[in-house]
């Protein structure tokens, strides 16, 4: 069974510069691969595979020597992302792939292999960078698979590690009405359970809306490209991150309690994408975060050794 673990990284000034270089180089290779794939199809009517793109990377390094300072497998991982994006476009109609921008709030790059985790010294060794201090708040055992290093809008670095622990998935068990709970999400009350319990909606975004408006006005008044604008954007991003963390903490604790107390959970199927088109309710629905709440159930079930059943009604 595959499990993912996410840890916070604390870097030196030199290491932060190296990771930023990795992020920029991988973004450059992604945009180059997307351009090559698009032009090849327009000119020949055929698609170029990621393996053929990987063969062109050494030539790309000749014209851009700074790419040689970056882990080569991370660069090859970007061609894989481009191919996956086109696969989703053709099979799932997810939209045509877009070029990556350095202005995106979240930046990341893959580390396919050749990295290690040292729990004794609380470090993660990354290719071309070395040992990086990390907060390894959870230990794990198993084979290390692909990892992803990401940078948040507030400048914090994280690493997500995929681990194969060779555990089998729990088998489903028979459940009854006594061990089943129905969950009806809403706006006034975040959730109403079939037991009659009502969960109050914390409305984290609404409670911070006035402060968000103040910070947004300060960003708008700053001169574009100035240091003061960068600082103002950092303060705005920090508040958005705080709201997200509050919502995630609330939903994580609530979903864990429901999974621990019940054997089966019944959820209502909602067309959230269609509901947010109502401009009168869009902000309240987004503030509640129903989609992420449902996802937490799936995450807890994967981590739990007790089989839980989720059904949509």
Secondary structure as the mmCIF struct_conf table of DSSP 4:
data_model
#
loop_
_struct_conf.conf_type_id
_struct_conf.id
_struct_conf.beg_label_comp_id
_struct_conf.beg_label_asym_id
_struct_conf.beg_label_seq_id
_struct_conf.end_label_comp_id
_struct_conf.end_label_asym_id
_struct_conf.end_label_seq_id
STRN STRN1 UNK A 2 UNK A 10
HELX_RH_AL_P HELX_RH_AL_P1 UNK A 13 UNK A 44
BEND BEND1 UNK A 45 UNK A 46
HELX_LH_PP_P HELX_LH_PP_P1 UNK A 47 UNK A 49
HELX_RH_AL_P HELX_RH_AL_P2 UNK A 50 UNK A 63
HELX_RH_3T_P HELX_RH_3T_P1 UNK A 65 UNK A 69
BEND BEND2 UNK A 70 UNK A 70
HELX_RH_AL_P HELX_RH_AL_P3 UNK A 72 UNK A 92
TURN_TY1_P TURN_TY1_P1 UNK A 102 UNK A 103
BEND BEND3 UNK A 104 UNK A 105
STRN STRN2 UNK A 107 UNK A 111
BEND BEND4 UNK A 113 UNK A 114
STRN STRN3 UNK A 116 UNK A 118
TURN_TY1_P TURN_TY1_P2 UNK A 119 UNK A 122
STRN STRN4 UNK A 123 UNK A 126
TURN_TY1_P TURN_TY1_P3 UNK A 127 UNK A 129
STRN STRN5 UNK A 130 UNK A 135
BEND BEND5 UNK A 138 UNK A 138
BEND BEND6 UNK A 142 UNK A 142
STRN STRN6 UNK A 143 UNK A 151
TURN_TY1_P TURN_TY1_P4 UNK A 153 UNK A 154
BEND BEND7 UNK A 155 UNK A 155
STRN STRN7 UNK A 157 UNK A 164
HELX_LH_PP_P HELX_LH_PP_P2 UNK A 167 UNK A 172
HELX_RH_3T_P HELX_RH_3T_P2 UNK A 177 UNK A 179
STRN STRN8 UNK A 180 UNK A 185
BEND BEND8 UNK A 187 UNK A 188
STRN STRN9 UNK A 189 UNK A 193
TURN_TY1_P TURN_TY1_P5 UNK A 194 UNK A 195
BEND BEND9 UNK A 196 UNK A 196
STRN STRN10 UNK A 198 UNK A 200
HELX_LH_PP_P HELX_LH_PP_P3 UNK A 201 UNK A 201
HELX_RH_AL_P HELX_RH_AL_P4 UNK A 204 UNK A 207
TURN_TY1_P TURN_TY1_P6 UNK A 208 UNK A 208
HELX_RH_AL_P HELX_RH_AL_P5 UNK A 209 UNK A 221
BEND BEND10 UNK A 222 UNK A 222
HELX_LH_PP_P HELX_LH_PP_P4 UNK A 223 UNK A 223
TURN_TY1_P TURN_TY1_P7 UNK A 224 UNK A 225
HELX_RH_AL_P HELX_RH_AL_P6 UNK A 227 UNK A 261
BEND BEND11 UNK A 263 UNK A 263
STRN STRN11 UNK A 264 UNK A 267
HELX_RH_AL_P HELX_RH_AL_P7 UNK A 272 UNK A 275
TURN_TY1_P TURN_TY1_P8 UNK A 276 UNK A 277
BEND BEND12 UNK A 278 UNK A 278
TURN_TY1_P TURN_TY1_P9 UNK A 279 UNK A 281
HELX_RH_AL_P HELX_RH_AL_P8 UNK A 282 UNK A 288
TURN_TY1_P TURN_TY1_P10 UNK A 289 UNK A 289
HELX_RH_AL_P HELX_RH_AL_P9 UNK A 290 UNK A 303
BEND BEND13 UNK A 305 UNK A 306
STRN STRN12 UNK A 309 UNK A 312
#
